[in-house]
């Protein structure tokens, strides 16, 4: 999958990954794709709730070892 932007939030705990994603999405145009790499296990649930609340599409979530990858499409 191609990403328009990728942010690294490894080592950051809630709510920082969401806040950084929100800022990154605000700088993107509709339809662009953001990849977020996190290490906070709570980020899985947080990004699901964030997508529902904001209307951005949660395209994919994946766990790779100790990392959680979230892919969002800007609404």
Buried (B, 14 or more C-beta within 10 A) or exposed (E): EEEBBEBBBEEBEBBBBBEBBEEBBEEBEEEBBBBBBBBBEBBBEBBEEBBEEBEBBBBEBEEEEEEBBBBBBBE
